[in-house]
Amino acid sequence: MLLKEFSSVGSEIYVDNLTTSGSLGGFATMKTTSETRSSCVLLSKHVAAAGKGKEGRDGKLVAKEGDRLLGYVIQDTVKERGYDIAAERLDVDITTCDTVLKNSKGKTMKGSSKGKETLKGSLRGRKVHLWGAKSKPGKGVVTIPYYIMEGMDEHYIQVENLHGEHKRFAEPGDSVAIACADDPFQASVYPVSMNMGILNHKEIEEDNKRDIKTKRGKYLTAPLSAGLEQLGTRTGCTFDLTTE
């Protein structure tokens, strides 16, 4: 009997040259103006850019678990400016992929459509978690719901480590992993934002060298709806997160 190969949210992925890896952020449906639909994988732009082939050909995206070829990077999503997010067209059957999200305890849950609504409500103080290539899970709390960096047009959501939590919210390799908030009734999870990187990396590196972890990491995450909208602007298509 042949076993099905599965690629899941949070898997480690790399492109072409194998020198740069990251997280499989999630799955999405890309819809063109002619209503054609394609399944896609969300990944970080810097990982996607590392796979640009000769003569601008799309790079092959591989799930590192089992060296499984997933598909090809959509080069229109790899732009110099904007959020560090890109997409690749899935070249395998979506039913062989585990598209669901997990709660903070690791239970697979349906992603609530209310994920977009949480961005409009009060996020400050909301506990979030992510399952990425390195952090399984990373736990944090939203401290600044609307963060603007000087010289950039995009806004971010700042997340910090939880007080008393030994692990960091995210590690290198967790880029574009989706930060989710647990549903208090445990019926679903709310996808909130995508991990972009750390602000105070020098402090954290020094902490890590001393192995004391006294500094709270400050991470920037991109609002999920804004990230998907930006992919749409780059391609002229519509992107919707797949959560079932």
C-alpha positions as CSV (number, residue, x, y, z in Angstrom):
1,M,0.0,0.0,0.0
2,L,1.3,3.4,-1.0
3,L,1.3,6.1,1.7
4,K,0.0,9.6,0.8
5,E,2.6,12.3,1.0
6,F,1.4,15.3,3.0
7,S,2.7,18.9,3.1
8,S,1.3,20.9,6.0
9,V,1.1,24.5,7.3
10,G,4.4,25.1,9.1
11,S,6.5,22.7,7.1
12,E,10.1,23.7,6.3
13,I,10.4,24.6,2.6
14,Y,13.1,25.7,0.3
15,V,13.5,26.8,-3.4
16,D,15.8,25.5,-6.1
17,N,19.3,26.1,-4.7
18,L,18.5,24.7,-1.2
19,T,20.5,27.5,0.4
20,T,17.5,29.4,1.9
21,S,14.7,27.8,3.7
22,G,11.6,29.1,5.5
23,S,8.1,28.2,6.6
24,L,5.1,27.1,4.6
25,G,2.9,29.9,5.8
26,G,-0.4,28.5,4.6
27,F,-2.5,27.6,1.6
28,A,-4.6,30.0,-0.4
29,T,-6.9,30.1,-3.4
30,M,-5.9,32.5,-6.2
31,K,-8.8,33.7,-8.4
32,T,-8.1,35.5,-11.7
33,T,-10.4,38.1,-13.3
34,S,-11.8,35.3,-15.5
35,E,-12.8,33.4,-12.3
36,T,-10.1,30.7,-12.8
37,R,-9.0,29.3,-9.5
38,S,-5.7,27.9,-8.5
39,S,-4.4,26.5,-5.2
40,C,-1.3,28.3,-3.9
41,V,1.3,28.1,-1.1
42,L,2.2,31.3,0.9
43,L,5.9,31.7,1.7
44,S,8.4,34.5,2.4
45,K,9.5,36.7,-0.4
46,H,13.2,36.3,0.5
47,V,12.9,32.5,0.2
48,A,11.1,32.8,-3.1
49,A,13.6,35.2,-4.5
50,A,16.4,32.8,-3.7
51,G,14.9,30.4,-6.2
52,K,14.9,32.6,-9.3
53,G,16.1,30.4,-12.1
54,K,18.0,31.3,-15.2
55,E,16.3,33.7,-17.6
56,G,13.8,34.6,-14.9
57,R,12.2,31.2,-14.8
58,D,10.0,30.4,-11.8
59,G,11.8,28.5,-9.1
60,K,10.7,25.1,-7.8
61,L,9.3,25.1,-4.3
62,V,10.0,22.0,-2.3
63,A,8.6,20.8,1.1
64,K,11.7,19.8,2.9
65,E,9.9,16.9,4.6
66,G,10.6,14.1,2.0
67,D,12.0,16.5,-0.6
68,R,8.6,16.7,-2.2
69,L,8.2,19.1,-5.2
70,L,5.2,21.3,-4.5
71,G,5.1,23.7,-7.4
72,Y,6.6,26.9,-8.9
73,V,7.0,30.4,-7.5
74,I,4.7,33.1,-9.1
75,Q,7.3,35.7,-9.9
76,D,4.8,38.5,-10.0
77,T,4.5,38.1,-6.3
78,V,8.2,38.6,-5.7
79,K,8.4,42.4,-5.7
80,E,11.2,44.5,-4.1
81,R,8.9,46.6,-1.9
82,G,6.1,45.6,0.4
83,Y,5.5,42.8,2.8
84,D,7.9,39.9,2.8
85,I,5.3,37.6,1.3
86,A,5.1,35.7,-2.0
87,A,3.1,32.8,-3.4
88,E,3.7,29.7,-5.5
89,R,1.2,27.8,-7.7
90,L,0.6,24.4,-6.2
91,D,1.4,21.6,-8.7
92,V,0.2,18.7,-6.5
93,D,-3.3,17.7,-5.5
94,I,-4.5,19.9,-2.7
95,T,-6.1,16.9,-1.0
96,T,-2.5,15.6,-0.4
97,C,-1.9,18.8,1.7
98,D,-2.9,19.5,5.3
99,T,-4.3,23.0,5.0
100,V,-5.8,23.3,8.5
101,L,-4.4,25.5,11.2
102,K,-3.7,24.5,14.8
103,N,-4.6,26.0,18.2
104,S,-2.0,26.7,20.8
105,K,-2.1,23.1,22.1
106,G,-1.5,21.6,18.6
107,K,-5.0,20.5,17.9
108,T,-6.0,21.0,14.2
109,M,-8.9,23.5,13.9
110,K,-11.0,25.0,11.3
111,G,-9.8,28.6,10.6
112,S,-12.6,31.0,11.5
113,S,-13.7,33.6,8.9
114,K,-13.7,36.0,11.9
115,G,-10.0,36.1,11.6
116,K,-10.4,39.3,9.5
117,E,-12.8,40.7,12.0
118,T,-10.3,40.5,14.8
119,L,-8.2,42.9,13.0
120,K,-10.9,45.5,13.3
121,G,-11.5,44.9,17.0
122,S,-9.2,45.2,20.0
123,L,-6.1,43.2,19.5
124,R,-3.9,44.8,22.2
125,G,-3.2,42.2,24.8
126,R,-4.5,39.3,22.7
127,K,-2.5,36.1,23.0
128,V,-1.4,34.6,19.7
129,H,0.6,31.6,18.6
130,L,2.3,30.2,15.5
131,W,3.4,26.9,14.2
132,G,6.4,27.4,11.9
133,A,9.4,25.5,10.6
134,K,11.2,26.1,13.9
135,S,8.7,27.1,16.5
136,K,6.2,24.4,17.4
137,P,4.5,26.5,18.8
138,G,5.8,30.0,19.4
139,K,3.6,32.0,21.9
140,G,3.2,35.7,22.2
141,V,1.0,38.6,22.9
142,V,0.0,41.6,20.8
143,T,1.5,44.8,22.2
144,I,1.0,47.3,19.3
145,P,-1.9,46.5,17.0
146,Y,-1.0,49.2,14.5
147,Y,2.8,49.7,14.0
148,I,4.3,52.0,11.3
149,M,8.0,51.9,10.4
150,E,9.6,55.0,9.2
151,G,10.0,55.0,5.4
152,M,7.6,52.2,4.8
153,D,4.0,52.4,3.6
154,E,2.8,49.2,5.2
155,H,1.5,48.8,8.8
156,Y,2.3,45.9,11.1
157,I,1.1,44.2,14.3
158,Q,3.8,44.0,17.0
159,V,3.9,40.8,19.0
160,E,6.2,40.2,22.1
161,N,7.1,37.1,24.0
162,L,4.7,36.1,26.8
163,H,5.9,36.9,30.3
164,G,7.3,33.7,31.8
165,E,7.5,31.9,28.5
166,H,11.0,30.4,28.0
167,K,10.6,30.0,24.3
168,R,10.7,32.9,21.8
169,F,7.6,33.7,19.8
170,A,9.5,33.1,16.6
171,E,12.9,31.9,15.4
172,P,14.8,32.4,12.1
173,G,13.0,30.2,9.6
174,D,9.5,31.1,10.9
175,S,9.0,33.8,8.3
176,V,5.3,34.0,7.1
177,A,4.2,31.5,9.7
178,I,0.6,32.6,10.5
179,A,0.0,33.9,14.0
180,C,-3.4,32.8,15.3
181,A,-5.6,33.5,18.3
182,D,-7.5,30.7,20.0
183,D,-11.2,30.7,20.1
184,P,-12.3,30.8,23.7
185,F,-14.9,28.1,22.9
186,Q,-12.3,26.0,21.1
187,A,-14.4,25.7,18.0
188,S,-11.9,27.3,15.7
189,V,-8.8,29.5,15.5
190,Y,-8.6,33.1,14.3
191,P,-5.8,33.7,11.7
192,V,-4.5,37.2,12.5
193,S,-1.2,37.9,10.9
194,M,2.0,36.6,9.3
195,N,5.4,36.7,11.0
196,M,7.8,39.1,9.2
197,G,10.8,39.4,11.6
198,I,12.2,40.7,14.8
199,L,12.9,44.4,15.7
200,N,15.4,44.0,18.6
201,H,17.5,41.2,17.2
202,K,20.8,42.5,18.6
203,E,19.4,42.4,22.1
204,I,18.0,38.9,21.6
205,E,21.3,37.7,20.0
206,E,23.2,38.9,23.1
207,D,20.7,37.3,25.3
208,N,21.0,34.0,23.5
209,K,24.8,34.1,23.8
210,R,24.5,34.6,27.5
211,D,21.7,32.0,27.7
212,I,19.7,34.1,30.1
213,K,16.7,35.2,27.9
214,T,15.9,38.3,30.0
215,K,14.9,40.5,27.0
216,R,11.4,40.1,25.4
217,G,11.6,39.7,21.7
218,K,9.6,42.3,19.7
219,Y,8.3,40.8,16.4
220,L,6.6,42.5,13.5
221,T,3.8,40.6,11.8
222,A,1.8,41.6,8.8
223,P,-2.0,41.7,9.1
224,L,-3.2,38.7,7.2
225,S,-5.9,40.5,5.2
226,A,-3.3,43.2,4.2
227,G,-0.8,40.7,3.1
228,L,-3.3,38.8,0.9
229,E,-4.5,42.1,-0.5
230,Q,-1.0,43.0,-1.5
231,L,-0.5,39.7,-3.3
232,G,-3.6,40.6,-5.2
233,T,-2.3,44.0,-6.1
234,R,0.9,42.5,-7.4
235,T,-0.8,39.9,-9.6
236,G,-4.2,41.4,-10.4
237,C,-5.8,38.4,-8.8
238,T,-7.7,37.7,-5.5
239,F,-6.2,35.6,-2.8
240,D,-8.2,33.9,0.0
241,L,-6.7,31.8,2.8
242,T,-7.6,28.1,2.8
243,T,-8.4,27.0,6.3
244,E,-10.2,23.7,5.9
